[in-house]
Amino acid sequence: MAFAQQRILIIGGSNGMGLAAAQRLARAGAEVFIAGRSQARLDAARAQIDGRVATLVIDFTDAASLAGAAAQLGRLDHLVLAASSEAAWGPFAQTPADALRRALDNKLLGYWQALQVMLPILRRDGSVVMLSGAASRTAMPGTAGLAAVNGAITQMAQTLAKELAPLRVNVVSPGLVDTPAYDGMPADAKRGMFDNAARHLPAGRTGTSADIAAAIEYLLDNGFTTGALLDVDGGARMSL
Ligand SMILES: NC(=O)c1ccc[n+]([C@@H]2O[C@H](COP(=O)([O-])OP(=O)(O)OC[C@H]3O[C@@H](n4cnc5c(N)ncnc54)[C@H](OP(=O)(O)O)[C@@H]3O)[C@@H](O)[C@H]2O)c1
């Protein structure tokens, strides 16, 4: 049980990659705390996890909600930042600066403030994993907004790996992964996007939340890895 006695908070643990990470880490013996804004989604997620898991309602854009959770938790060994709910998609010429501002406020400032509030309760030599995104590792037209947000997260994480040492700070950069994040898309458009990506990716398929969960577990577990950026994207940065 690699994670026995370890307390791990996963913000964004009620869906997609965060939920898959919670399932994997609970199986590995961790005491997992999954967080998100909706108690109903957290309850549904908890029902899908075998092992020690508790839920916390947190909106990571709200410092007071993070502070309340930190007080409840008291101590943590690891923090996984896997949430986002605003993305600035689309061609540059048609993407208003406000869309980028919302996305930065949500994901970049959300990660920033979540780590800042949890830092005092994180084990000194524990670790943090942040999820960025493959758009920041390629030059894909129509994704400049995604690239800006996720590129900023990667650079921030590398500086923090040095500034906050011996706390380890690492990043997983996921490629296209079928999660509830795409539930709002028309089914045909979604299938077209995933089929097209699978055809072009060296891996011959798009990703699963389980692919990303395995990478998160590796980075949490490996005490000699910090400031790392792990691309788990089927080779997207070489093909798209
Ligand atoms: N899916 C992809 O293809 C893909 C590709 C590249 C990068 N990524 C990145 O990978 C990460 C995980 O993506 P995913 O597809 O697994 O997402 P997802 O399925 O949409 O799940 C997002 C999770 O974040 C939570 N969340 C959203 N806003 C929140 C907030 N303000 N405060 C706290 N929790 C919040 C959601 O719960 P509530 O809604 O209940 O709050 C949910 O648990 C994200 O950072 C995303 O940008 C995804």
The ligand as an ORCA input file, in Angstrom:
! r2SCAN-3c Opt
* xyz 0 1
  N     -10.586     16.626    -20.709
  C      -9.601     17.025    -21.511
  O      -9.533     16.683    -22.715
  C      -8.506     17.914    -20.958
  C      -7.404     18.180    -21.784
  C      -6.365     18.956    -21.297
  C      -6.412     19.456    -20.011
  N      -7.500     19.199    -19.222
  C      -7.458     19.718    -17.846
  O      -7.480     18.631    -16.948
  C      -8.179     18.989    -15.748
  C      -9.292     17.978    -15.494
  O     -10.189     18.018    -16.607
  P     -11.453     17.040    -16.713
  O     -11.745     16.927    -18.156
  O     -11.215     15.829    -15.882
  O     -12.567     17.977    -16.041
  P     -14.091     17.640    -15.633
  O     -14.444     16.235    -15.981
  O     -14.913     18.752    -16.181
  O     -14.051     17.774    -14.045
  C     -13.749     19.000    -13.479
  C     -13.781     18.853    -11.980
  O     -13.445     20.123    -11.407
  C     -14.471     20.527    -10.500
  N     -14.528     21.980    -10.530
  C     -14.846     22.784    -11.575
  N     -14.779     24.073    -11.196
  C     -14.410     24.078     -9.889
  C     -14.185     25.095     -8.939
  N     -14.357     26.399     -9.241
  N     -13.806     24.759     -7.681
  C     -13.644     23.461     -7.346
  N     -13.855     22.432     -8.214
  C     -14.246     22.759     -9.462
  C     -15.730     19.824    -11.036
  O     -16.738     19.674    -10.040
  P     -17.902     20.807     -9.864
  O     -18.341     21.194    -11.249
  O     -18.962     20.136     -9.057
  O     -17.253     21.935     -9.147
  C     -15.140     18.473    -11.415
  O     -14.947     17.669    -10.265
  C      -8.681     20.415    -15.968
  O      -7.758     21.308    -15.375
  C      -8.655     20.583    -17.479
  O      -8.441     21.927    -17.860
  C      -8.544     18.460    -19.672
*
